[in-house]
């Protein structure tokens, strides 16, 4: 069935819709434009979480694991890290980090206003 614009408008107007609340616009603006600044940026939370995990692992590795199973697991993790940290792997990791930080900054350049021609 094909509708023209007038028939479509009549069909939409005949729908039984509820009225919007009177303060809907102000609530949307308050929730979006006036929301408080977050206490921490996401990358700061990642850095703190990674630092906490590394410190916990180092404390367990230095003080000594309470059980043989944890000690063996710590030794396996340490040997896996030593095997993965090769110069090519470090170079690729550095390239990935640089790309991850540089690309969003390059793509989020401010837009220049378009000049309209006077007719």
Secondary structure, 3 states (H helix, E strand, C coil): CCCCHHHHHHHHHCCCCCCCCCCHHHHHHHHHCCCCCCCCCHHHHHHHHHHHHHHHHHHHHHHCCCCHHHHHHHHHHHHHHHHHCCHHHHHHHHHHHHHHHHHHHHHCCCCCCCCCCCC
